[in-house]
Amino acid sequence: MLIGWRHFVGLAIAGVAAAFLIAWSGIFGIGASSGHWKATDWFLHWAMRASVRTAALGTEVPAFSEGMLPMAAGHFERGCAICHGSPAMARPHSVRHMLPAPPDLKGLIPTWSDAELFQIVQHGVRFTGMPAWPVAGREDEAWAMVAFLRRYPALDAEGYRALAGFSGNQSQAMDRIVGTCNGCHAAERLGPDSLTPRLAWQSETYLADALAAYDKGTRPSGIMAVAIQGLNEADRQALARHFAGETRGNVSPDEDEQIIERGKMLAMQGDPARRIPACLSCHDKTDGNPAYPRLSGQPGGYIANQLRLFVAGNRGGGPFQALMARASENLEEDDIVALASYFAARPSK
């Protein structure tokens, strides 16, 4: 008897029908308590590694900086340590019965490249409980987490707490909430390349609008989405009022006076030929709109990162975000560096 294509088609249909019949019968167990067969566990991990390796091909890895670490460490404490544990806290006993169980990361991180870690952080892993980054389009935040993870295996409890700041907790007492915010935003934790903003000297209006935008998702940020979860409008208003009333910190000027001077010219005069308006026509004015952020004295790393997000179309915000999107659309990288240096060195008044 000759075996033709009809036999292969019939065999395939029979196989699919048998699979559906087994699934319908319920005899295939899905309980997590029994674990996977060793062959199944091997195959799933092999397939996951192969998928991540392929997805990471061609990924351009940015330069990491110390300024990336604190906000990523704070997010890890709030959003990741609950499953993976941390140098300051072992994995909760309950998650060890998940299938697969969230791994202890210290020995695992060195087995992945930076590009592969980025794929896992940004996109998550199906069928494991590992979620994608809380918001799409914020690759800068995911890269900050990769920078932190690369440092993670060398951290002891003391080093981890120093980076993560105030430990995340579920208390809704305002002093606890403020303490959690200060784990990233306290003036003494901000360096020149910090990606985290200084909140003191901002207006209550701007801070309240920013928190509302994070809550609504109109200003995408996976880190802030987790940080403010559980807060109501009254909590956000109280936080805005608190930080608006804080004393301003000292400013550490940039050393490159030439770059600062170029930033000053852009900030004061703009560049009409390239349709770049003067920043100071809106920002940092004594009688200006309180919904506009104040830029003077902010970390240069934060200002540069926000401008890059605007240029790329990935920065949302409050009611005036469209104005800033148009104002920044023609900025080039050297403009961004100059403006960031100037405002970081400019004293807040």
C-alpha positions as CSV (number, residue, x, y, z in Angstrom):
1,M,0.0,0.0,0.0
2,L,1.3,3.3,-1.0
3,I,1.3,6.1,1.7
4,G,0.1,9.3,0.1
5,W,-0.4,12.8,1.4
6,R,-4.0,12.0,2.4
7,H,-2.6,9.6,5.0
8,F,-0.4,12.3,6.5
9,V,-3.3,14.7,6.6
10,G,-5.5,12.1,8.2
11,L,-2.8,11.3,10.8
12,A,-2.4,15.0,11.6
13,I,-6.2,15.5,12.1
14,A,-6.3,12.4,14.3
15,G,-3.5,13.7,16.4
16,V,-5.2,17.0,16.9
17,A,-8.5,15.3,17.7
18,A,-6.7,13.0,20.3
19,A,-5.1,16.0,21.9
20,F,-8.4,17.8,22.3
21,L,-10.0,14.6,23.6
22,I,-7.3,14.2,26.3
23,A,-7.6,17.9,27.3
24,W,-11.4,17.6,27.4
25,S,-11.3,14.5,29.6
26,G,-9.4,16.4,32.3
27,I,-7.0,13.5,32.9
28,F,-4.0,15.8,32.3
29,G,-3.2,17.4,35.6
30,I,-2.4,21.1,35.8
31,G,-1.8,21.2,39.5
32,A,1.4,23.0,40.5
33,S,2.0,20.8,43.5
34,S,3.4,17.9,41.5
35,G,5.8,20.0,39.5
36,H,7.0,19.4,35.9
37,W,8.4,16.3,34.6
38,K,12.2,16.7,34.3
39,A,12.0,16.5,30.5
40,T,9.2,19.2,30.5
41,D,11.2,21.4,32.8
42,W,14.3,21.1,30.6
43,F,12.4,21.7,27.4
44,L,10.6,24.9,28.7
45,H,13.9,26.4,30.0
46,W,15.7,25.5,26.8
47,A,13.0,27.1,24.7
48,M,12.9,30.2,26.9
49,R,16.7,30.7,26.6
50,A,16.6,30.2,22.9
51,S,13.8,32.7,22.5
52,V,15.5,35.3,24.6
53,R,18.8,34.8,22.8
54,T,17.2,35.3,19.4
55,A,15.1,38.3,20.5
56,A,18.3,39.9,21.9
57,L,20.2,39.8,18.6
58,G,21.1,43.2,17.4
59,T,20.0,45.0,20.6
60,E,22.2,48.0,21.2
61,V,23.2,48.2,24.9
62,P,23.5,51.8,26.2
63,A,26.3,52.9,28.6
64,F,25.3,52.3,32.2
65,S,25.7,55.0,34.9
66,E,25.5,55.2,38.7
67,G,22.5,57.5,38.3
68,M,20.4,54.6,36.9
69,L,20.8,52.4,40.0
70,P,18.8,54.0,42.9
71,M,15.4,54.3,41.1
72,A,15.8,50.8,39.7
73,A,16.7,49.4,43.1
74,G,13.7,51.1,44.6
75,H,11.4,49.6,42.0
76,F,13.0,46.2,42.6
77,E,12.2,46.5,46.3
78,R,8.6,47.4,45.6
79,G,7.8,45.2,42.5
80,C,10.4,42.4,42.3
81,A,11.6,41.4,45.8
82,I,8.1,40.1,46.7
83,C,8.8,37.1,44.4
84,H,12.6,37.0,44.0
85,G,13.7,38.1,47.4
86,S,16.7,40.4,47.8
87,P,20.0,40.6,49.6
88,A,18.0,42.0,52.6
89,M,15.2,39.5,52.5
90,A,14.9,35.9,51.4
91,R,12.2,34.8,49.0
92,P,8.8,34.5,50.7
93,H,8.1,30.8,51.4
94,S,4.8,31.0,49.6
95,V,6.3,31.8,46.2
96,R,8.5,28.8,46.3
97,H,5.4,26.7,45.5
98,M,4.7,28.5,42.3
99,L,5.4,26.6,39.1
100,P,8.0,27.6,38.0
101,A,9.2,29.1,41.3
102,P,10.7,32.6,40.9
103,P,14.4,32.0,41.1
104,D,17.0,33.6,43.4
105,L,18.6,35.9,40.9
106,K,22.2,36.2,42.3
107,G,23.5,33.2,40.6
108,L,21.3,33.5,37.6
109,I,22.0,37.0,36.4
110,P,25.6,36.3,35.3
111,T,24.3,33.6,32.9
112,W,22.5,36.3,30.8
113,S,24.0,39.0,28.6
114,D,22.8,42.7,29.1
115,A,20.7,42.5,25.9
116,E,19.1,39.2,27.1
117,L,18.3,40.7,30.5
118,F,16.7,43.7,28.8
119,Q,14.4,41.4,26.8
120,I,13.3,39.6,29.9
121,V,12.7,42.9,31.9
122,Q,11.0,44.7,29.0
123,H,8.9,41.9,27.7
124,G,8.5,39.4,30.5
125,V,8.3,35.6,30.1
126,R,5.1,33.8,29.2
127,F,3.8,31.0,31.4
128,T,6.1,31.9,34.3
129,G,4.4,34.8,36.1
130,M,7.2,37.1,35.1
131,P,5.4,40.2,33.8
132,A,6.4,42.7,31.1
133,W,7.5,46.1,32.2
134,P,4.5,47.9,33.6
135,V,4.3,50.4,30.7
136,A,5.4,50.1,27.1
137,G,7.7,52.6,25.5
138,R,9.9,53.3,28.6
139,E,13.0,51.3,27.5
140,D,15.1,53.8,29.5
141,E,13.6,52.5,32.7
142,A,14.1,48.8,31.7
143,W,17.7,49.6,30.9
144,A,18.1,51.2,34.3
145,M,16.9,47.9,35.8
146,V,19.4,46.0,33.7
147,A,22.2,48.2,35.1
148,F,21.0,47.5,38.6
149,L,20.7,43.7,37.9
150,R,24.3,43.7,36.6
151,R,25.4,45.1,40.0
152,Y,23.0,42.9,42.0
153,P,25.1,39.7,42.4
154,A,27.8,41.7,44.2
155,L,25.4,43.5,46.7
156,D,25.1,42.5,50.3
157,A,22.2,43.6,52.5
158,E,23.8,46.9,53.5
159,G,24.7,47.8,49.9
160,Y,21.3,46.8,48.7
161,R,19.5,49.0,51.3
162,A,21.8,51.9,50.4
163,L,20.7,51.7,46.8
164,A,17.0,50.9,47.4
165,G,16.5,53.5,50.1
166,F,13.4,53.3,52.2
167,S,12.0,49.8,52.1
168,G,8.7,49.5,50.2
169,N,5.7,48.6,52.4
170,Q,2.0,48.6,52.3
171,S,1.4,51.2,55.0
172,Q,-0.8,54.1,54.0
173,A,0.4,56.4,56.8
174,M,1.6,59.6,55.1
175,D,4.9,59.6,56.9
176,R,5.5,56.1,55.5
177,I,4.5,57.2,52.0
178,V,6.8,60.3,52.2
179,G,9.6,58.1,53.4
180,T,9.1,55.7,50.5
181,C,9.3,58.7,48.0
182,N,12.4,60.0,49.7
183,G,14.0,56.6,49.1
184,C,14.6,57.9,45.5
185,H,13.9,61.6,45.6
186,A,15.7,62.8,48.7
187,A,18.2,65.5,47.8
188,E,21.1,63.7,49.4
189,R,20.4,60.7,47.1
190,L,20.6,62.7,43.9
191,G,23.9,63.0,41.9
192,P,24.7,64.8,38.7
193,D,23.7,61.8,36.5
194,S,20.6,60.8,38.5
195,L,17.6,59.9,36.4
196,T,15.4,60.8,39.4
197,P,14.1,64.4,39.8
198,R,14.4,66.7,42.8
199,L,10.9,67.5,44.0
200,A,11.7,70.4,46.3
201,W,10.9,73.9,44.8
202,Q,8.4,72.4,42.4
203,S,4.9,73.9,42.7
204,E,2.1,72.0,44.3
205,T,0.1,72.3,41.1
206,Y,2.8,70.8,39.0
207,L,3.5,67.9,41.4
208,A,-0.2,67.1,41.7
209,D,-0.6,67.2,37.9
210,A,2.4,64.9,37.5
211,L,1.1,62.4,40.1
212,A,-2.4,62.4,38.4
213,A,-0.8,61.8,35.0
214,Y,1.1,58.8,36.4
215,D,-2.1,57.5,37.9
216,K,-4.1,57.9,34.6
217,G,-1.2,56.5,32.5
218,T,-0.9,59.7,30.4
219,R,2.7,60.0,31.6
220,P,4.0,56.5,31.2
221,S,6.4,55.2,33.8
222,G,6.6,51.6,35.0
223,I,8.5,52.7,38.1
224,M,6.0,55.4,39.1
225,A,3.0,53.3,38.3
226,V,4.2,50.8,40.9
227,A,5.3,53.5,43.3
228,I,1.9,55.3,43.5
229,Q,-0.4,52.2,43.3
230,G,-2.9,52.3,46.1
231,L,-2.8,56.1,46.5
232,N,-6.0,58.1,46.2
233,E,-6.4,61.7,45.1
234,A,-6.2,63.0,48.6
235,D,-2.9,61.1,49.1
236,R,-1.5,62.6,45.9
237,Q,-2.5,66.1,46.9
238,A,-0.9,65.6,50.3
239,L,2.3,64.5,48.7
240,A,2.3,67.4,46.3
241,R,1.8,69.8,49.2
242,H,4.5,68.2,51.3
243,F,7.2,68.2,48.6
244,A,6.3,71.7,47.3
245,G,7.1,73.0,50.8
246,E,10.5,71.3,51.2
247,T,13.7,73.3,51.4
248,R,15.7,73.5,48.2
249,G,19.0,71.7,48.1
250,N,22.4,72.9,46.9
251,V,23.4,72.9,43.3
252,S,26.6,71.3,42.0
253,P,27.6,73.1,38.8
254,D,28.9,71.2,35.8
255,E,32.7,71.7,35.1
256,D,32.4,72.4,31.3
257,E,31.7,76.1,31.1
258,Q,31.6,76.0,27.3
259,I,28.7,73.5,27.3
260,I,26.9,75.5,30.0
261,E,27.2,78.7,28.0
262,R,25.7,77.0,24.9
263,G,22.9,75.7,27.0
264,K,22.4,79.2,28.5
265,M,22.0,80.7,25.0
266,L,19.4,78.1,24.0
267,A,17.5,78.5,27.3
268,M,17.4,82.3,27.1
269,Q,17.1,82.9,23.3
270,G,16.2,79.5,21.8
271,D,17.1,78.9,18.1
272,P,14.5,80.5,15.9
273,A,16.1,79.2,12.7
274,R,15.5,75.6,13.9
275,R,12.2,76.4,15.6
276,I,13.5,75.9,19.1
277,P,11.9,78.3,21.6
278,A,13.7,79.7,24.6
279,C,13.1,77.4,27.6
280,L,13.0,80.4,30.1
281,S,10.1,82.0,28.2
282,C,7.9,79.4,30.1
283,H,10.0,77.7,32.8
284,D,11.4,79.1,36.1
285,K,9.6,82.4,35.8
286,T,8.6,84.1,39.1
287,D,5.1,84.8,37.7
288,G,4.9,81.8,35.4
289,N,2.3,79.1,35.1
290,P,2.5,76.9,38.2
291,A,1.7,73.9,36.0
292,Y,5.1,74.2,34.3
293,P,8.0,72.4,36.0
294,R,11.0,74.3,37.4
295,L,14.2,73.1,35.8
296,S,17.0,74.9,37.6
297,G,19.0,72.7,39.9
298,Q,17.6,69.4,38.6
299,P,20.1,66.6,38.0
300,G,21.5,66.9,34.5
301,G,20.9,63.2,33.9
302,Y,17.2,63.6,34.7
303,I,16.8,66.7,32.4
304,A,18.6,65.0,29.5
305,N,16.6,61.8,29.8
306,Q,13.3,63.6,29.9
307,L,14.2,65.7,26.8
308,R,15.2,62.5,25.0
309,L,11.8,61.0,25.9
310,F,10.0,64.1,24.5
311,V,12.1,64.0,21.2
312,A,11.3,60.3,20.8
313,G,7.6,60.8,21.5
314,N,7.6,58.7,24.6
315,R,7.1,61.4,27.3
316,G,3.5,62.1,28.3
317,G,2.5,64.4,31.2
318,G,-0.1,66.8,32.5
319,P,-2.4,69.3,30.6
320,F,0.5,71.1,28.8
321,Q,2.5,68.1,27.6
322,A,1.6,68.9,23.9
323,L,3.4,72.3,24.2
324,M,6.6,70.7,25.4
325,A,6.4,68.0,22.7
326,R,6.3,70.7,20.0
327,A,9.0,72.8,21.7
328,S,11.5,69.9,21.9
329,E,10.8,68.1,18.6
330,N,13.8,69.8,16.8
331,L,16.4,69.3,19.6
332,E,19.5,67.4,18.7
333,E,21.7,65.4,21.1
334,D,24.2,68.2,21.7
335,D,21.3,70.6,22.4
336,I,20.0,68.2,25.0
337,V,23.4,67.8,26.7
338,A,24.0,71.6,26.8
339,L,20.5,72.4,28.2
340,A,20.9,69.6,30.8
341,S,24.3,71.0,31.9
342,Y,23.0,74.6,32.1
343,F,19.9,73.9,34.1
344,A,21.8,71.5,36.4
345,A,24.2,74.4,37.2
346,R,21.6,77.1,37.3
347,P,20.7,78.1,40.9
348,S,17.0,77.7,41.8
349,K,15.5,80.9,43.0
